[in-house]
Amino acid sequence: MNRPRPLLRLLMLALLPVLGACAGITRNAVPTELANEAQPLGIPGLRVWGDVLEPNALDALVARQAGILRTRYGAQAAAGQMPVLHYLALSGGGPDGAFGAGVLKAWSQSGTRPQFAAVAGVSTGAIIAPFAFLGSDYDPVIEEIYTTLRTSQVARSTVLSGLVSGVALTDTTGLANRIAHYVDAALLAKVAAEYRRGRLLFVGTTNLDYGRPMIWNMGAIAASGHAGAVQLFRDVIRASAAVPIAFPPVFIPVQTADGRRFDEMHVDGGATSQVVLISPQVPIAALTRQQIGRNIDRRMWVIVNNRVLTDHAPVRPRIFSVGGASISALIRGSAIGDLYKLFLIAERDEVEFRAAWIPRQVPCTATEEFDPVYMRCLFDFGAAEQRRGALWSDLPPYFVRPPLSPMRVGNATN
């Protein structure tokens, strides 16, 4: 896994100084003074920042969650019949998304996979997320994507034109067409229906004009009724998977209330966050008690489509090997940090935390970036690990809870 894959080679090649005199693509970027006014589809509330929420966005989010709690769970709380709410977060990982896809299928086959109150995805996780959100009926779709896809169906190399005047080293028209094949008006109608029931679907991108993570409310997009909703839904998924430099960014149209049109540049959500789900600014437990008089049992499930625990593997002293290993380490470190953030939120809000990641030893080898043989192997491996029952951890990587001392045990029982 330490060897650089083709996309990493392209990415590192792009860092060469020949990029200095590029002509580039013209765009109509949002002026600074209109940045908070210009909205996709002209509709406010379809996305929020993934790091720090603006006060009005935070207030709107809290108000919506409070409404869901009262209308969906108020009567159940009064009757003492509260359900357990489950949440799923899916990380980036490119073709390694086959691991998470296999886990989901085996989970469905066991009969224990819950309906998730919220699903969030980044990068390859963004491709899986809508189907995981809609339930096990869509497992065959996820399996098809992650066991039959080839590199040629995703991206076509445009290294020369990319270095001279472009924004990326590949053309991802194939990926766009693939997303469009699966994401249609019928799928959006199903997502919209679940959103109206109070369930949530999120996708993370990176707004490159700000260099900040952005979380898109895909249910709100689907339920907007706007003629451009299907295309925006597709664009957000493609943007979330747009590995910077290797894949071209996605320019998402936005407009102001008076009709002025601009564009935002979005790339892979993994550039800023490998895993997203819950804002640390929303005190879920406190809000729940305030609205219905008690907390709700919740479980957070996080699937990291990456190896966060690695073995020693000497790196060849060559630019591609060094660069590939460095980028892999950067992605791995980001995923671990995001797991700790979600763990901390779960601890604060009394949410059961469960995380799974690709184990150290995997019997699969890739010969290209999207190798269907490798992805089938990893899909089956993920399914087998789920069936084996030893996949999920209630702690983030490397974290150890110290045993309670006799004094602390005595205090805890008082």
N, C-alpha and C positions, 0 to 999 in steps of 0.2 A: 504493500500500500504506500510505501515511501517513494516508489518510482513515480515521476510526474506523468500524469495522463496527457493526452493530446491537447485538451483545452488549457491545461496549465502551461504547456509548452508555448501555446499561442499567446497566452497572457504574458508570459515572461518575455517572449520575443517582442511584444508590443512596448515593452519598457525601454527598448533601445532608443538612442537619441535621434534616429532618423525621423521621429515623430515631430520634430521641432517645427518643420515648415508646412504642416498640413493645412489644406484649404478648409476642410471641415464642411459640415452641413449647416445651412442657415436655419434659424428657428425664431419663433416669436415668444421669447421667455416672458414670464409674468414680471411686470415692474415691481420693485420692492414695495412701493406704497400701496399696491393692490394685492399683495401676497395673501392677506387674510380675507380678501373679498372674493377673489376668483375661485370658483367651485366647479368640480366636474359635473357635467350635465346642468350646470347652473343651480344645483341643489345643495344647500348646506347640510352638514351632518352625515355625509357619506364616508368620512374618514376622520381620524384624529392623529395627532402626533403620537409616536410610540415611545417617546422618552418622557417629556414633560407636557402634560395637558394644559392648554390654555384655560383660564377660569371659566369661560362660558361653555367650553366643550366638556369640562369636568362636571359642571352643574347639570348640563343636559344628560350626560351619561348616568350620573347619580339619580336624576329624576326618572329616567327610563327604567333603570334597574329597580328603583323603589316601586314604580308602577307594576312591573312584572311580579315582584314579590307579593304585593297586595292582592292583585287580581288572580294570580295563578296559585298562590300558596296560603293566602290568608285564611280561607275556610278550612283547608286541610290542617293548618296549624291549630286552629280553634278546636278541631275534632281530634287532635292528636294523631293524625295520620300523615305524617310528613314523609315524602320520598327521599331517597338518596340522589343527589345531583352529581352527574359525572361530566368532566371536562377533558378534552383531548387536545394536546398540542403536538404538532408534527414539524420536525426540523428540516433544514436543508440537507443536501447530500448528493444531488445529481442522480446518477444511476443507482446509487446506494439507497434511494427511496424504495427500491425493490424489497429491502429488508422490512421496512414498515408495512409495505403492502402485504407481504407474507404473514406478518404478525396479525394484521387485521383479519385476513381470511381465516387463519386458524382460530382466532378469537371467536369469530362468527360461528365456525363449525362446532366449537365447544358448547355453544348455547349460552354462554355467560357474558357475551359482549353487550354492554348497555347502550341505550340511546343516549347520546351526549347532549347535555344542555347547551354546550358551546364547543365548537371546533375551531382551531386556529392553525394556519400553515404558513411556512416560509419556504420560498424557492421550490425544491421538489415537493416539499410538504404542502405548498399551495396548490399543486396539481392534484394531490391526493385528497385534500381537505373537503372540497364540495361533495365528493362521492362518499367519503367517510361520514360526513354530516347527514347524508340522505339514507345511510344505513346499509346493511349487508346485501341488499338487492343489487347494489352497485359494486360488490366485490369482483364480479367477472370483468367489469370495466377496468378497475385498478389492475387486476392481474394481466389483462391484455396489454395495457400501457407498459407495465414494468417487466414483461417477459418477451415482447415481440419487437420493441423499438430498436432501431439501429441509428448510429450516428448520422448517416446520410439522410434519415428522415427528420432529423432535428436541426442540423446546421450544415451549411455548405461553406467551405473555406473561401474567404475573399482576402487573403493575407496581403497581397500586393496592393489592391485598391484601398484596403483598410489602412495600410501604412501611409499611403500617399495622401488620401483625402477623406477617409471614412471615420466612423466612430467605433468600429469593431472589426475583428478579424474573421468573422463568419456572418453569413446571412441566415437568419432563423425563420425564414418564410415557412419552412417545413414544420417547425414547432408551432407557429401561429395557425397553420392549417390543421394540425393535429388537435390543438386546443379547440378550434372552431368545430371540429367534427364531433367532439363530445359535449361541448358547452353550447346549447341551443336554447331557444325560447321555452321549450318544454321543461328543461332542467331548471331554468330560472323560475318558472312558475312553481315548481316543487319547493325550491329554496325559499321563495317568497311566502308560501303557505306556512312553512315551518317558522319563519321569522315572525309572522303574525301570531303564532302560538307562543312566542317568547323565546324561541331558541335562536342562538347566535352563531354566525359564521364569519371568521376574520381571516384576512390575508395581509401579510406584512411585506412592504416594499421599502426601498430607500429613496427618498426624495433627494436627488443629487444636487439640486440647486441650493439646498440647505445642508446636505450631508447629514440628514436626520432620518430615523426610522418613521414610517407612517403605517398606521393600521387601518385597513379598509373594512367597512361594515358591508360585507357582501350580501347579507340578507336585505339591508336597506336599499342597496342598488337594485337587487332583484325585484323588490316590492315597490320600486319608485314608479313603475308604469311608464317610464320614459322610453321613447323610441330608440335611444342610444344605449339602453341599459345592457343589452346582450354584448355589444361591442366593448363597453367599459369593463364588464365582468371579465371578458376574455383578455383585455389589455392588462388588467391588474394582475391576473395569473401569470401572463407572459412576462410582465415587468418583474414580478417577484422571482422569476427563474432566470433573469437576464444577468448572467455572470459578467461583471464589468470587464470591458475590453474584449474578452472572448466573444460575448454575445452583445448585439447592439442594445442600447437603452431603448425604452419605450416612451414616446412622447405622448402624454395624456392630455387631451384638450380640456381646457377650463374656460369659464366665462364669468363675467361680472353681471350684476343685476341689470345693468343697462345694456347688456348684450355684447360687450367687448370681449374678443376671443384671444386666448393665449395658449401656451402649452407648458407643461411641467415635464422635467426629465426624471424618469424613475428607472432604477436598476434593482438587482437582486436584493431582497430583504436581508439576506445573510451578510451583506456588507456592513450592516449595523447591528443586527440581532439574528442569531441562529434559531432561536425559539421565542415565540411570543404567545401570550394568552391573557393575562390579567394585569391591569395597571396597578403599580404599587400605591398610586394615589387614591384608589377606591377601597376604603375599609369595609370589605364585604361582610364580615361578621357583625361589626357594629351597625352597619346599615340594615342588615337582616333583622337583628333584634329590635331596632327602632321601628321597623315597618310591621313585623308580625309577632313581636313579643318573644321570640326565641330564635336561636340560630338553626341552620339547616345542615344536616350531614352532607358533606361534599367530598368528592374524590377527584384528584387531578392526575391525569395520565399523560406522560410525556414520552414520546418516541423520538429518539435521536438517531437519525440515519447516518451515523458516523461512528468511528472508533474513538472513544474518549480515553480508553486505556490502551496503551501501546507497548510493544516490546522493543528491545534494542535492535536496531537495523542500521548498520553503517551506511553512510551516504557517500556516493562517489564524489570526488572533488571536481565536479563539472557544473557549469552554470545552471543547466536544466535540473540536475539532481538536487543541487543546493536550493534553488528557487522553489522546486516542487515540494521538497521536504519542509521548507520554511512556511509556505502557504498552507500546507496541510496542518502544520503545528498551530498557525494562527487561527484557522477555522476551528480546530479542536479546542483551543483555549477559549475561544468565544462561546462555543457550545457549553463548555463546563461553567463558565461565568453565568450564562443565562439559566442553567439548571440551578445554580445557587440562588439566583434572584427569585426564581419561582418557588424554590424551597422555602426561602425566607417569607415570602408572601403567604404560602400555605401554613407555615408555623404561626404567623400572626393571626390568620383568619380561621384557624382550626380546621383546615382542609387536609384530608389524607393525601399524602404525596406518594406517587408511584412513577418511577422513571425506568426506561429501558434503552439500551444502546447496543451497538454491534459489538459482540464479544471480541477479544483479542484474536483468537484463532478462527479464521473463516476458510473453508475449503473451496474457495472460488477465485478464479484468475481471469482478468479482463484482457482482451487483445485490442480493444478500441474503447473510446469514451463511453458509448452506449452499446455494449456488447450483449445481445439477447441471451447468449449462453451463460455469461457471467450473471446477468440479472435473474435468469431463471434459477440458477444455483443459489443466489442470495435470497431470492423469494422463498424457495423451499427451505433454506436454512433458517430464515426468520420464522417461518411457520413451525418448523420442528422445535425451535427454541421456545416458542409460545406453548406448544403442546407439552414440552418437557416440564414446564411449570417453574423454572428457575430464572426467568427473564427479568422480572420486575424487582426493583430495589426501592425501599422506602427512604433512602438517603441519596444525596448527590454523590458523585465520584469522590473518593478519598475521605469523605466525611465519616467520623466515628463518634458515636455518642459514648461519653465516659459512663461507666457504671455508677449508680448512685452510692454515695458513701453511707455508712450506717446512720450517721447524724441526719443526712438529707432524707433517707428513707423514713426515719422516725418523724421528721418534720412534715413529710408529705402525708403521713397518715393521721396527723392531728387536725 
